[in-house]
Amino acid sequence: MNGIIILVLFILIVALMATHVRIVPQSRAYVIERLGKYLGTWNVGINILVPFIDRVVKRVSLKEQVIDFKPQPVITKDNVTMQIDSVIYFQITDPKLYTYGVENPMSAIENLTATTLRNIIGAMELDATLTSRDTINTEMRVILDEATDPWGMKINRVELKNIIPPREIQDAMERQMKAERERREAILRAEGQKKSAILVAEGEKESAILKAEAEKQSAILRAEGQKEVAIKEAEGRAEAIRAIKEAEAEGIKLLKEAEASKEVLMLKSMETLGKVADGKATKIIIPSEIQNLTSFSTLFAEMNEKTK
């Protein structure tokens, strides 16, 4: 009988010990109370509770957590009511403060976020609200992080997920954006036409310059051609004159070599006069030497017979 009692007591002790052994996993912490008073915080590892005296008050996750709040109505400085929903990224840094600092941490953060958002947006106009998300996120993170320090929490990041203005404001914004796009399109079209006109004008200018250059070169070439032709003609006339003079000189030389008499020379002169007259001259000047010759009349008659 005593053995059975001892066995039962042993089993009870083992069962109590098994149910009061706690293994704390990674990234978690257990807050322990002894007789209703904070005893300590268990971290990773094996821990044993004293039966009927110690108890686990709260199991806390040390990982970064995300809270996505529902859209909150806020009013801007220019009295526009819009819906804004935000996302909070936070992490528990002190399990004891998180357990005893506030009754409902998630509800407290949600209400604190809503009031902070209303304060920040209330000091801004609609246009500034839509274009200043980074500024709003930074201000909210600083304010929330400072407010949640006594709760053992750290706010790592705050993001405005959606900013939803009223329907009429959205319609006005869409019309404004459409007008802006049309204005930019008109500007781009005008700039394109301007560039096209400039290119056409530059092309015509270059074409006119090239045409003028071509005409100039053509005129230069024609002038050079005419100059060369004139030079050739002048050279030809000079060559003909030179040939005539050479022939006359050769004739004089032959007469001289032949020792022609005075009468022969006179006849040659008369022949020259006949060629000069050629039947067309109306007045002939006869040298005095020829006039003194007694045979002038005979020679003159012979010249007339030759010219007929």
Order of alpha helices (4+ residues) and beta strands (2+ residues): alpha-beta-beta-beta-beta-beta-beta-beta-beta-alpha-alpha-alpha-alpha-beta-alpha-alpha-alpha-alpha
